[in-house]
């Protein structure tokens, strides 16, 4: 007899084998090895034996457990379901394997290169939230009440997070928006639905976030009004020179990064571009032009393929020319293949997450009047609102602004523009001409040059 199978007992003509693993224990536990013809794993591969402990030292009780498991395995085979129970983490890995292929294929079919932002979103959300909550739960243990509990846990996540984690992810939203929860709802429905279709999840749970239940409208991100943006600009004027409220000793690297961030902020405010789009620009994407009628000088910016909505040409506000000149002087390059926003060591800048939060806080503009936290994305909203204030809330204005921003009218109305606001470049950049006579020119140039090292 094999040493692995001590005191073995056979049932069902040898299809069930009970045995001890050791003879040294006073009350050894019976283990079971079960064979049912047709067993398979989640990949469809043949499973010869299913093996586990009975957790019983009494032979009759061990027989009962083994026979019950034998019947359970037979039902799984009859229903053509895998016999090895998975955790939610296993389910997610299987689903993501095929989902990632589809997302990459769709991205490539549009002629884009790099990694889609949708992939980044799934990986971030799953790593931080879904796997943390559902990850190690066996699929058979996921009750409806447990699934519903995700939303309470998710909404309270950052309120209960440690200070260390909050500082590590300074750009987090204290409370997730309706849009975020709607996206998570759709993703979780897809994952559970895929598992149900492949007979990994026996019963499809109801997945509905609290906002969907209450019919709450989508919340607009925090923006700036003109006075608040000017407040930020005035603070940056002295901040880039090392005269911020909390400044003591500001070293050369900090001076460099501060000026780079200031230019980045103006770039967002004067183009309405997405934060990630700006950081993917190279000097070869930047061109100079004049509007057709007014002959107003502007930058024409070619957004790369590997961005959220793909290629488009963005027309800047005239003020941005000063800031582009300042950027070239600051980074000491305008080579076609060089990134616009580079760190002092020449590497590409990937974001100013903690610094921009600290800057907004020092400038007194981190939160809006409703207590909503502002981020770099708030400058895109500021751009949209300022253009609509100048152009008016007519269909043509929405069309031209939406095209320049790479979004649609409905999205502008729903997510970007607070209640209470022509397809050519002249309409886009000249509507606020009178207002800008006092703000461009010498003043804008002085601001752009402030903080540059001699």
Helices and strands as residue ranges (DSSP letters): E 6-11, E 16-20, E 30-34, E 50-56, H 59-78, H 88-109, H 117-125, I 126-130, H 131-134, G 139-141, H 144-155, H 157-160, H 163-168, H 178-197, H 210-214, H 226-239, H 252-271, H 275-278, G 283-285, E 286-290, E 297-303, E 312-315, H 320-331, H 353-363, H 378-391, H 395-405, H 409-411, I 412-416, H 425-430, H 433-436, H 442-449
